[in-house]
Amino acid sequence: MAESDRGNPIQLAAVVLLLVGGGWYFLHHYQIDGLDEVSVSSKIQNDRSERYISHTDIPAFMESSVSGTNADFASPKTPSKNPEMGLLEQPTAKAVLASVPSRKISPLKVASWALDGFGPTKLANPSARQNVARVVRQFDVVALQQIASIERDLIPRLVEAINQGDGSYDFVVGPPTGPSDRPEQLAFIFDTSRVVVDRRQTYTLDDPQNQMTFDPLVAWFRGAEGLPGQAWTFSLVNIRIDLARAPSEVALLPKIIQAVRGDGRSEDDVVIGGLLQADDAYLLPTLASKSAKATVRNRPTDIFGRYQTSNLLLDTGETTEYMGRGGVFDYLGTFNLNMAEAETVTSHLPVYGEFAAQEGAAY
């Protein structure tokens, strides 16, 4: 056979390389389905569908402005049903949840702190501002009481100080409440990397009979880590009781819990945090539940070590996520402060409890 009939060796090598390369690309990017009826599908599309099964498959909470929705104290008005609760019951959402394995998430630290007349003067004090910021950063959610100023930028400026560096805290603040000559505000400050709030269902309990001096502020939170259907959800009730009316206002706590549970969200996990002006020995019998717990037991909650006036209350029969850990955060010892430095902030110590970040976890 002539040389021209056998072809150029370089051309033959190129053809072989093209065939081998084409076969490798086909096998790497496509798969053959079936034996009788052969079909070809792209592997790239399958890889993407598995890689991006995430929160985007389930609508997230709407982070809109603070809602002014009220709930009647004795007969709560029902806020709009939470659409996320319904969507998570759909078969498509369940399939998504089942396909993603759960992972261990560190407990959520929920706290309450009375700031003893926090206003522009304390915020302008560099030491007081720094110490408030350092304390808040120890927790995932903090219910704040005794915010004396009604200036709209006070809490945003405080959160800005908390977030110096790489912080990711946000806030929900209630309207002015209390006597006209000494109005106060209640607020929640929370780490958005740990929890999210449904602002559409944040409201102040309406009290037409003025049974409470300060109207409680209610917010609904969900753990931010993991999938929404697995994350713990809870109502946090921020309460500030007036010392002069403490016996009558403490007696209203069971009704407040009942009103929050009946607000239309079907949320059974209700945590009360606040300046309650009574100790656990007085509070727990008032709740009239054998499974009621206080995260602070037999300990004073003021910097002088005299009285217990702040606490977190919950019902472990419903809130099984409580891990049995909590107490008082001694920020004086933690940050090596003297009494005078602490008094520039507040005479109250923060109280807290730890909760499993996943729904239904038992402590």
C-alpha positions in Angstrom: 0.0 0.0 0.0 1.3 3.4 -0.8 2.4 5.8 1.9 -0.4 8.2 1.0 -3.0 5.5 1.6 -1.9 4.8 5.2 -2.2 8.5 6.2 -0.1 10.8 8.3 0.9 9.4 11.7 0.3 12.8 13.3 -3.2 12.9 11.9 -3.9 9.4 13.2 -2.7 10.3 16.7 -4.9 13.4 16.7 -8.0 11.3 15.8 -7.3 8.8 18.6 -6.9 11.7 21.1 -10.2 13.2 20.0 -12.0 9.9 20.4 -10.6 9.2 23.8 -11.2 12.8 25.0 -14.7 12.8 23.7 -15.5 9.5 25.4 -14.1 10.8 28.7 -16.2 14.0 28.5 -19.4 12.1 27.7 -19.0 9.7 30.6 -18.0 12.5 33.0 -20.9 14.8 32.2 -23.7 12.4 31.2 -25.2 9.2 32.5 -27.0 6.5 30.6 -30.3 5.4 32.0 -32.1 2.1 31.2 -31.2 -0.9 29.2 -34.1 -1.4 26.8 -34.7 2.2 26.1 -31.5 4.1 26.5 -31.7 7.7 27.6 -29.0 10.2 28.3 -29.2 12.9 31.0 -26.7 15.6 32.1 -24.8 15.0 35.3 -24.1 18.8 35.7 -27.8 19.5 36.2 -28.1 16.8 38.9 -25.1 18.1 40.8 -26.6 21.6 40.9 -29.9 20.4 42.2 -28.2 18.6 45.1 -25.8 21.3 45.9 -28.4 24.0 46.2 -31.0 22.3 48.4 -31.0 25.0 51.1 -33.0 27.7 52.7 -33.9 29.1 49.3 -36.3 26.2 48.8 -38.4 27.4 51.8 -39.4 31.1 52.1 -37.6 33.0 54.8 -39.2 35.4 57.3 -40.0 38.8 55.9 -37.7 41.4 57.6 -40.0 44.4 57.3 -40.6 47.3 59.7 -41.9 46.7 63.2 -45.5 45.9 63.2 -48.0 47.8 65.2 -50.4 44.8 65.6 -52.0 44.7 69.1 -53.5 41.8 70.9 -56.3 42.4 73.4 -55.1 41.4 76.9 -58.1 39.3 77.9 -59.2 38.2 74.4 -56.3 38.5 72.0 -56.9 39.6 68.5 -55.5 37.1 66.0 -52.6 38.5 63.9 -52.2 37.1 60.5 -51.3 33.4 60.3 -47.6 32.8 59.8 -47.3 31.6 56.2 -44.0 29.8 57.0 -45.7 27.5 59.4 -48.1 26.4 56.7 -45.6 26.1 54.0 -43.4 23.8 56.1 -46.2 21.3 56.1 -46.4 20.9 52.4 -45.0 17.7 50.9 -42.4 19.5 48.8 -41.0 21.2 51.9 -40.9 17.9 53.8 -39.0 16.2 51.0 -36.4 19.0 51.2 -36.1 18.7 55.0 -35.7 14.9 54.8 -33.0 15.2 52.2 -30.6 17.4 54.3 -29.0 15.9 57.3 -29.2 17.9 60.6 -26.1 19.1 62.3 -25.3 19.9 65.9 -25.9 23.6 66.6 -24.7 25.3 69.8 -27.5 26.3 72.3 -29.2 29.6 72.1 -28.6 32.0 75.0 -31.7 34.0 75.8 -31.3 36.8 78.3 -33.1 39.6 80.0 -31.6 42.8 81.4 -33.1 45.9 83.2 -31.0 48.9 82.2 -32.2 51.2 85.0 -33.1 54.3 83.0 -30.8 53.9 80.0 -30.9 57.0 77.9 -28.7 59.5 76.0 -26.6 60.3 79.1 -25.5 56.7 79.6 -25.1 56.2 75.8 -22.8 59.2 75.7 -20.6 57.8 78.5 -17.9 55.7 76.7 -17.4 53.4 79.6 -21.1 52.7 80.1 -21.7 52.3 76.3 -18.8 49.9 76.0 -19.9 47.8 79.0 -23.5 47.5 77.7 -22.2 46.4 74.3 -19.8 43.8 75.9 -22.7 42.3 78.0 -25.1 42.1 75.1 -22.6 40.3 72.9 -22.6 37.4 75.4 -26.1 36.4 74.4 -28.1 35.6 71.3 -31.3 37.4 72.3 -31.6 40.0 75.1 -34.9 41.5 76.3 -34.2 45.0 77.6 -36.3 47.0 80.1 -36.1 50.4 81.6 -35.1 52.3 78.5 -36.0 55.8 79.6 -35.6 57.7 76.4 -38.2 57.8 73.7 -35.7 59.1 71.2 -36.0 57.0 68.1 -32.3 56.7 67.4 -31.2 55.6 70.9 -31.4 51.8 70.4 -30.1 52.0 66.8 -27.0 53.9 68.1 -26.6 51.3 70.9 -26.8 48.5 68.3 -24.2 50.3 66.2 -21.8 50.3 69.2 -22.5 46.6 69.8 -21.7 45.8 66.2 -18.4 47.5 66.1 -16.0 45.0 64.5 -17.8 42.1 63.0 -21.1 42.1 65.0 -24.4 41.2 63.3 -27.0 42.4 65.9 -30.3 43.9 65.1 -33.2 45.2 67.2 -37.0 45.4 67.8 -38.2 48.2 69.9 -41.7 48.8 71.3 -43.6 52.1 71.5 -43.4 54.3 74.6 -45.4 52.8 77.4 -46.2 53.6 81.1 -47.1 56.8 82.9 -47.0 59.9 80.8 -44.5 61.5 83.2 -42.1 58.6 83.0 -42.6 56.6 79.8 -40.2 53.8 79.0 -39.6 51.5 76.1 -39.0 47.8 75.9 -36.7 46.3 73.3 -35.1 43.1 72.0 -31.6 43.0 70.7 -30.5 39.8 68.9 -27.7 38.3 66.9 -29.0 37.8 63.3 -26.5 35.0 62.7 -28.2 33.0 65.5 -31.9 33.9 65.4 -34.4 35.7 63.1 -37.5 37.6 64.2 -40.8 37.7 62.4 -41.5 41.4 62.5 -45.0 41.1 61.1 -45.9 39.3 64.3 -44.2 41.6 66.8 -46.8 43.4 69.0 -47.5 45.1 72.3 -50.2 43.4 74.4 -53.2 45.7 74.6 -54.4 46.4 78.1 -57.6 48.4 77.9 -58.2 48.1 81.7 -54.7 49.3 82.5 -53.9 46.3 84.7 -50.2 46.6 83.8 -48.3 49.8 84.2 -46.1 49.0 81.2 -47.6 47.0 78.3 -45.6 43.8 77.6 -43.8 43.5 74.2 -44.0 40.1 72.4 -41.8 38.9 69.6 -41.6 35.6 67.7 -38.1 34.2 67.1 -36.7 31.3 65.1 -33.2 29.8 65.2 -31.3 31.0 62.2 -29.0 28.0 61.8 -30.1 24.8 60.1 -33.4 24.4 58.3 -36.5 26.3 59.3 -38.5 23.2 59.9 -35.9 21.9 62.4 -35.1 25.2 64.1 -36.6 26.1 67.5 -39.3 28.7 67.4 -40.5 30.6 70.5 -42.5 33.6 71.7 -40.4 35.9 73.9 -42.5 38.1 76.2 -40.7 41.2 77.5 -42.3 42.3 80.8 -41.6 45.3 83.1 -43.5 45.2 86.4 -44.0 48.3 88.4 -42.6 47.8 91.9 -45.5 49.8 93.5 -48.0 47.5 91.9 -46.0 44.3 92.0 -48.4 41.9 93.7 -51.3 42.7 91.4 -49.2 42.7 88.2 -47.3 39.5 89.1 -50.8 37.8 89.5 -51.5 38.6 85.9 -48.6 36.5 84.5 -50.8 33.4 83.9 -53.3 35.5 81.9 -50.4 37.1 79.9 -49.1 33.6 79.0 -52.6 32.5 78.0 -53.1 35.6 75.8 -49.8 35.0 74.0 -50.5 31.3 73.4 -53.8 32.3 72.0 -52.6 35.0 69.6 -53.2 32.8 66.5 -49.6 31.6 65.9 -50.1 28.2 67.5 -46.8 28.7 69.3 -46.6 26.6 72.5 -43.1 27.7 73.5 -43.5 30.9 75.5 -40.6 32.4 77.5 -41.2 35.3 79.8 -38.2 37.6 80.5 -38.1 40.8 82.4 -38.0 42.9 85.5 -40.6 40.9 87.5 -40.0 42.5 91.0 -40.3 39.2 92.8 -38.1 36.1 93.4 -38.6 32.6 92.1 -40.1 31.4 95.4 -43.0 33.9 94.8 -43.2 33.7 91.0 -43.4 29.9 90.5 -46.5 29.3 92.7 -48.2 32.2 90.9 -47.8 30.4 87.6 -49.7 27.4 89.1 -47.9 24.8 86.9 -45.9 21.9 88.3 -43.6 22.1 85.2 -43.0 25.9 85.5 -39.3 26.8 85.8 -37.3 29.9 86.6 -33.7 30.1 85.2 -32.6 32.0 88.3 -33.1 30.1 91.6 -32.1 31.4 95.1 -29.8 34.1 93.8 -29.9 37.9 93.9 -30.0 39.7 90.6 -28.6 43.1 91.6 -25.0 44.2 91.8 -25.3 44.6 95.6 -26.3 41.0 96.1 -29.5 41.9 98.0 -32.6 41.2 95.9 -33.8 38.9 93.1 -36.0 41.0 90.8 -35.3 39.7 87.3 -35.8 36.3 85.8 -36.8 34.1 82.9 -39.9 31.9 83.3 -41.1 29.0 81.2 -43.1 25.8 81.2 -40.8 22.8 80.6 -43.9 20.7 79.9 -44.2 22.7 76.6 -40.7 24.1 76.2 -38.6 21.0 76.3 -35.8 22.9 74.6 -34.7 24.4 77.9 -31.5 22.7 78.8 -31.7 23.3 82.5 -28.8 25.8 82.4 -29.1 29.4 83.3 -28.7 32.0 86.0 -27.1 35.4 86.6 -24.3 36.9 84.5 -21.9 38.6 86.8 -20.5 41.1 84.4 -18.5 42.9 87.2 -16.4 39.9 87.8 -16.2 38.9 84.1 -15.0 42.3 83.0 -13.2 43.2 86.2 -15.3 46.2 87.0 -15.6 48.0 90.3 -19.0 48.9 91.8 -18.8 52.5 90.6 -18.2 51.5 87.0 -21.1 49.0 87.2 -23.5 51.6 88.6 -22.9 53.9 85.6 -24.6 51.1 83.6 -27.3 49.7 85.8 -27.8 48.2 89.2 -29.3 45.1 87.7 -27.4 42.0 86.5 -28.5 40.2 83.3 -30.3 36.8 83.7 -30.3 34.1 81.1 -31.2 30.6 80.1 -29.8 28.2 77.5 -32.1 26.4 75.0 -31.5 23.8 72.4 -31.5 25.4 68.9 -33.5 22.6 67.4 -37.2 22.1 67.8 -38.4 19.5 70.3 -35.0 18.7 71.7 -35.3 17.4 75.3 -32.9 18.7 78.0 
